[in-house]
């Protein structure tokens, strides 16, 4: 039985240069892996699976641009697969805030439509993709639960004050 080689094939020099250009000019401005993965997925034609970026194709070639975008897309995906759940929740919260969506509507739409499924690179390892999908479902459940729970007041953990202290009524004896 022949084992498949999991190491990626060496890339052409123009693809490496195009990927570096993309990281520097476009992706360098996008700090979160979730945002990068969504951005890169939006460059993919869902009919052909090829990626398009006019500026990158003008500097290199359409083929080099497509391969470079695919490479960067896989990198962003891998970063998300490896990130702790707490960080994924934070990235989802930050992404939701960046698109100015109502929190309840955002969580409902992401739970219902599962847009993270189409944001995954096509050639991804199936187990890694399912792990990420599962993590997204958990992260969305956490966000949903946070929306249902009113925020704690900073002084909520303090014991209640005994209330106002009034002097004893006149005519009663105090010990």
N, C-alpha and C positions, 0 to 999 in steps of 0.2 A: 504494500500500500504506500503510495507516494504522498509525502507530507507537503502541504502547500507552504511556500516561503512567505512569511508574514512581513518581512522587511520590504519597504517600498522600493521600487526600481529607481535607480538614479535618474534625476530629472535633467533635462537639457538646460544648458546655460541660459537661454533666453527665458525659459520658464522660471528659473531661479531668480533672474533679474526682475522679471515681471512681478513675481510674488513679493520680492523685497520692496519694489516700488509701491505695490498695493498696500503693504503693511505700513510703509512710511507715509504715503500721501493720503490714504483713505482710512485705513484701520487704526492708525496711530491716534486719531481723534476720537476713537470709540473705545472707552476703557473697559467695559464689561464684556465678557465672553458671550453672554446671552444676546446682547445688542449686536455684537459682531456676527454671531451665527444667523440672526434674523436678517441683518443687512445683506450678508453674503447669499443667503437662500433666496432673497428677493432678486438677485442677479441671475438666477437660474430659470431657463425656459422649461416649463413643466412638460412640454411636448417632446423636446429633444434631450433634455437633461444637460444641455450645454449652458455655460455661463457667458454673460455678455457684459462688457464694460467698455464703452466707446473710447474713453480716454486711454485706457490701458491697451486696447487693441490698436489704437493709432500709434502708440509709442513702440509696440512690439509687433504682435500679429494676433489675429482673432484666436488662433489655436493656442498660442502661448498664454494669452489673457485668460482663456477658459480654463486651461490647466492650472494656472497660478491661482485663480479664484477658487477652484476646487480644492487645491492644496490648503489654502487659508481657511476654507470652510471646514475641512477635516480637522484642522488645528483648533478652531473655536469649539467644535463639537467635542473633541477630546478634552479640552479644558473643562467643559461643563460636565462631562461624564465623571471626571476626577474631582470635582468640587464638592465640598461637604454640603449636606442638605441645608444647613443654616445659611450658608452663603448663597445657595440657589434661591432660597426664599427672599433674601435681601436683594438679589439681582432682579427677581420678578417684581418686587415692590418698587425698585428704582425704575425699571422699565415701564411699569404701569404709570408711575408719576411722570415720566418723560413724554408719554403719549397723551397725557391729560385726560385719561379715561376715568369715568366714575368707578370707584373701587368695586362696588357690587356688580356692576355690568361687566367689568373686566374679568373678574373671577368667574362669573357665569358664562361668559363667552368662551373663555379659555377651557373651562370644564366641558362645555358642550361641543365646541368645534375642534378642540385639541389642535390648535395651529402649530404647536411644537412638533407634531408628527411630520409635517411637510417641510419644516425648517432643518431637519436632519439631512446630512449629505446622503446621496443615493447609494454610494458604495460602502456605507458604514457597516461595521460588524453588527449583526442582528442582535446579539446579546447585549452589547453596549447600548444600542438604540433602545431596546426594551428597558434596560436599567434607567436610562435617562427619562423615558416616558413615565416610568413608575415614579421616579423622583419628582417629575413635574406634577403628577397627580397628588402626591403627598404635599408638596410645597403649596399647591393651590388649596388643598384642604386646610392647611395651616393658615394661609391668608384668609380663607373664608371664615374660619373659626375666630380669627382676630377681629374680623368685621362684626361678628355677632356678639363679642364680648366688649362691654364698654371699657374704655381705658381707665386704669386705676389712677386715683388721685395720688399725688406724691405723699400726702399725709395719711393715706388709707391704712398703713400698717401701724400707725400709732394707736395706743388704747384710747377709748373715748374719754373726753374730759369729764370730770364729775359734775359739771354743770355749775350754774351760778351758786355762790355761797351767800345765803341769807342769814341775818341774825335770827336767833330763836324768837318766836312771838312773845310779846310782853305778857307777863303774868305766869310764865312757866319757869320752872327751875332748871338750871343746868348743873350738872355735876362737877 
